[in-house]
Amino acid sequence: FLLSMSVNSSIFAATDPYLITVQQLKAGLDKAIQPAQKGFILIDVRSSEEHESGYIPGTDFNIDFRDIQNRHRDIHAKSDDHIVVYCQSGHRSNIAAETLMKLGYQHVYNVVGSMNAWEDAGYTIQRPQ
């Protein structure tokens, strides 16, 4: 997870195992030499319209939280893969995280404050080309 659990366990060592801060997410993204080698799957669970307005760089998928149960196989994740979800404020991503856990994924993380916190921290927003 995140390149090597032994090296990076402190990055995602939040008090609640299913919550991470935008700072922890940014650190995990920054440690990846290549975006595809970051060691976790990053999913924007907002609507496609919201996603089009801007998203966190390194996002792998945009799956509306209402569709996560039907489309979770689209991410091609194993049950022990690490999955990070975010939305605009953290509410919808919490629902998505709970759904993914009920589906058997063991390492699901919700980004506290999600896009609002990411933007408040002054981090880069990516927009579709």
Secondary structure in CASP SS format (residue, H / E / C, confidence):
PFRMAT SS
TARGET T0000
AUTHOR 0000-0000-0000
METHOD secondary structure of the structure
MODEL  1
F C 1.00
L C 1.00
L C 1.00
S C 1.00
M H 1.00
S H 1.00
V H 1.00
N H 1.00
S C 1.00
S C 1.00
I C 1.00
F C 1.00
A C 1.00
A C 1.00
T C 1.00
D C 1.00
P C 1.00
Y C 1.00
L E 1.00
I E 1.00
T C 1.00
V H 1.00
Q H 1.00
Q H 1.00
L H 1.00
K H 1.00
A H 1.00
G H 1.00
L H 1.00
D H 1.00
K H 1.00
A C 1.00
I C 1.00
Q C 1.00
P H 1.00
A H 1.00
Q H 1.00
K C 1.00
G C 1.00
F C 1.00
I E 1.00
L E 1.00
I E 1.00
D E 1.00
V C 1.00
R C 1.00
S C 1.00
S H 1.00
E H 1.00
E H 1.00
H H 1.00
E H 1.00
S C 1.00
G C 1.00
Y E 1.00
I C 1.00
P C 1.00
G C 1.00
T C 1.00
D C 1.00
F E 1.00
N E 1.00
I C 1.00
D C 1.00
F H 1.00
R H 1.00
D H 1.00
I H 1.00
Q H 1.00
N H 1.00
R H 1.00
H H 1.00
R H 1.00
D H 1.00
I H 1.00
H C 1.00
A C 1.00
K C 1.00
S C 1.00
D C 1.00
D C 1.00
H E 1.00
I E 1.00
V E 1.00
V E 1.00
Y E 1.00
C C 1.00
Q C 1.00
S C 1.00
G C 1.00
H H 1.00
R H 1.00
S H 1.00
N H 1.00
I H 1.00
A H 1.00
A H 1.00
E H 1.00
T H 1.00
L H 1.00
M H 1.00
K H 1.00
L C 1.00
G C 1.00
Y C 1.00
Q C 1.00
H E 1.00
V E 1.00
Y E 1.00
N E 1.00
V E 1.00
V C 1.00
G C 1.00
S H 1.00
M H 1.00
N H 1.00
A H 1.00
W H 1.00
E H 1.00
D H 1.00
A C 1.00
G C 1.00
Y C 1.00
T C 1.00
I C 1.00
Q E 1.00
R C 1.00
P C 1.00
Q C 1.00
END
